[in-house]
Amino acid sequence: MLAELVGALVAAGAAGLVYVAAAARVVKQYERGVVFRFGRLMGSPRPPGFTVIVPGVDRLHKVNMQIVTLPIPAQEGITRDNVTVRVDAVVYFKVVDAANALIQVEDYRFAVSQMAQTSLRSIIGKSDLDDLLSNREKLNQGLELMIDSPAIGWGVQIDRVEIKDVSLPDTMKRSMARQAEADRERRARVINADAELQASRKLAEAAGVMSEQPAALQLRLLQTVVAVAAEKNSTLVLPFPVELLRFLERAAPQEEAHGHDGAGPSTATITPGPSAESAPARPREAAPELTSDPAAELTPDPALQRSSGPAPERSTANVPPPPPEPAPPSLTADD
């Protein structure tokens, strides 16, 4: 009798241990336990720690509450300015309601992934290439709102969305490189022109200061000579003194003024005749003798006849008489 009682107690204890082992569950700190009894949700999710369910009746589903990093595969699309690009991104999300994550959607991870891909394609079609390359913060916020709107009903909260990389065609990369090179060259030319303008202004100010003190220009010349000689050159080129050039410039007008005033010595003075102003001077030659008869013919030159044959006869009726020969200029000795 006692042996049977001990055996029964041992069997009950063993059965209790098996029941406890089957009913006991441990929920980790970053998890929540959702219990379904005969397929129906039982209360709120179980907190972290030790919990017990009814074996064979209850089903405990553990939901991870950590932030999940979900990469979005690269999506190829055409931007608003007709440029084909490939864009990939990454989504950071977490479950805030374990019961809805299991009840409202079949697989919340897959659902978030598909929603992220479609939203990324929509963002590519609505944006320009410059926005994808330089204004990513705004695109990230827009993409986050597009994914977060339906995910709230699934018990999922989108924490952050980041566009990782934008792949461009090789032709577009070369075009952008040429554009950047041209822009940098333009800025370099503007900077050089600005530097030349500033340098010219400083040189003009320096010239004004040196014009007030002529010795300053000579000192500057000597400094230049010293700077050139310090390089140990075999040949030293000395600039022409500026003072000598100025002296020559002042002396040249004085010499011209003396020449025009007649200050130099002269030995003879040429006095023109009374008709020198009316007729230009020309070499004295033997004037051809004209007959007083208007109908008379000119005597042809024998040399001209030998060279060109007999000269044709021409009338001298309308030939005016030659002007009078100017008197030879008289030379007077200058005392």
ChimeraX attribute file (.defattr): number of C-alpha atoms within 10 A of each C-alpha:
attribute: neighborCount
match mode: 1-to-1
recipient: residues
	/A:1	6
	/A:2	7
	/A:3	8
	/A:4	9
	/A:5	10
	/A:6	11
	/A:7	12
	/A:8	12
	/A:9	12
	/A:10	12
	/A:11	12
	/A:12	12
	/A:13	12
	/A:14	12
	/A:15	12
	/A:16	12
	/A:17	12
	/A:18	12
	/A:19	13
	/A:20	15
	/A:21	12
	/A:22	14
	/A:23	16
	/A:24	14
	/A:25	15
	/A:26	15
	/A:27	18
	/A:28	15
	/A:29	12
	/A:30	13
	/A:31	21
	/A:32	23
	/A:33	24
	/A:34	21
	/A:35	22
	/A:36	17
	/A:37	14
	/A:38	11
	/A:39	10
	/A:40	10
	/A:41	15
	/A:42	15
	/A:43	10
	/A:44	12
	/A:45	20
	/A:46	21
	/A:47	16
	/A:48	14
	/A:49	13
	/A:50	11
	/A:51	14
	/A:52	15
	/A:53	17
	/A:54	15
	/A:55	13
	/A:56	10
	/A:57	11
	/A:58	19
	/A:59	19
	/A:60	20
	/A:61	18
	/A:62	19
	/A:63	20
	/A:64	17
	/A:65	17
	/A:66	13
	/A:67	15
	/A:68	15
	/A:69	14
	/A:70	17
	/A:71	17
	/A:72	22
	/A:73	16
	/A:74	18
	/A:75	16
	/A:76	16
	/A:77	18
	/A:78	18
	/A:79	21
	/A:80	14
	/A:81	12
	/A:82	11
	/A:83	15
	/A:84	18
	/A:85	19
	/A:86	17
	/A:87	21
	/A:88	19
	/A:89	20
	/A:90	17
	/A:91	22
	/A:92	16
	/A:93	22
	/A:94	17
	/A:95	23
	/A:96	17
	/A:97	18
	/A:98	23
	/A:99	21
	/A:100	16
	/A:101	21
	/A:102	17
	/A:103	13
	/A:104	12
	/A:105	15
	/A:106	11
	/A:107	12
	/A:108	19
	/A:109	15
	/A:110	12
	/A:111	14
	/A:112	21
	/A:113	18
	/A:114	15
	/A:115	16
	/A:116	25
	/A:117	19
	/A:118	13
	/A:119	17
	/A:120	28
	/A:121	20
	/A:122	16
	/A:123	20
	/A:124	24
	/A:125	17
	/A:126	13
	/A:127	16
	/A:128	17
	/A:129	20
	/A:130	11
	/A:131	15
	/A:132	21
	/A:133	10
	/A:134	10
	/A:135	13
	/A:136	15
	/A:137	14
	/A:138	12
	/A:139	21
	/A:140	19
	/A:141	13
	/A:142	16
	/A:143	22
	/A:144	21
	/A:145	16
	/A:146	19
	/A:147	23
	/A:148	21
	/A:149	13
	/A:150	15
	/A:151	21
	/A:152	16
	/A:153	14
	/A:154	25
	/A:155	20
	/A:156	23
	/A:157	20
	/A:158	22
	/A:159	14
	/A:160	16
	/A:161	25
	/A:162	19
	/A:163	18
	/A:164	13
	/A:165	13
	/A:166	16
	/A:167	13
	/A:168	14
	/A:169	11
	/A:170	9
	/A:171	9
	/A:172	13
	/A:173	12
	/A:174	11
	/A:175	11
	/A:176	12
	/A:177	12
	/A:178	12
	/A:179	12
	/A:180	12
	/A:181	12
	/A:182	12
	/A:183	12
	/A:184	12
	/A:185	12
	/A:186	12
	/A:187	12
	/A:188	12
	/A:189	12
	/A:190	12
	/A:191	12
	/A:192	12
	/A:193	12
	/A:194	12
	/A:195	12
	/A:196	12
	/A:197	12
	/A:198	12
	/A:199	12
	/A:200	12
	/A:201	12
	/A:202	12
	/A:203	12
	/A:204	12
	/A:205	12
	/A:206	13
	/A:207	14
	/A:208	11
	/A:209	13
	/A:210	15
	/A:211	12
	/A:212	9
	/A:213	11
	/A:214	12
	/A:215	12
	/A:216	15
	/A:217	18
	/A:218	15
	/A:219	11
	/A:220	12
	/A:221	17
	/A:222	14
	/A:223	12
	/A:224	14
	/A:225	15
	/A:226	11
	/A:227	11
	/A:228	15
	/A:229	14
	/A:230	9
	/A:231	8
	/A:232	9
	/A:233	9
	/A:234	6
	/A:235	8
	/A:236	10
	/A:237	9
	/A:238	11
	/A:239	10
	/A:240	9
	/A:241	11
	/A:242	13
	/A:243	13
	/A:244	10
	/A:245	11
	/A:246	10
	/A:247	10
	/A:248	11
	/A:249	11
	/A:250	11
	/A:251	11
	/A:252	10
	/A:253	11
	/A:254	10
	/A:255	10
	/A:256	10
	/A:257	11
	/A:258	11
	/A:259	11
	/A:260	9
	/A:261	8
	/A:262	9
	/A:263	9
	/A:264	8
	/A:265	7
	/A:266	10
	/A:267	8
	/A:268	11
	/A:269	11
	/A:270	10
	/A:271	12
	/A:272	15
	/A:273	12
	/A:274	11
	/A:275	13
	/A:276	14
	/A:277	9
	/A:278	8
	/A:279	12
	/A:280	8
	/A:281	13
	/A:282	8
	/A:283	5
	/A:284	9
	/A:285	7
	/A:286	6
	/A:287	8
	/A:288	9
	/A:289	8
	/A:290	14
	/A:291	12
	/A:292	8
	/A:293	9
	/A:294	13
	/A:295	11
	/A:296	13
	/A:297	14
	/A:298	14
	/A:299	12
	/A:300	12
	/A:301	10
	/A:302	11
	/A:303	9
	/A:304	11
	/A:305	12
	/A:306	10
	/A:307	8
	/A:308	8
	/A:309	10
	/A:310	12
	/A:311	13
	/A:312	8
	/A:313	10
	/A:314	9
	/A:315	12
	/A:316	15
	/A:317	11
	/A:318	8
	/A:319	8
	/A:320	8
	/A:321	8
	/A:322	9
	/A:323	7
	/A:324	8
	/A:325	13
	/A:326	17
	/A:327	11
	/A:328	12
	/A:329	12
	/A:330	11
	/A:331	11
	/A:332	11
	/A:333	10
	/A:334	9
	/A:335	6
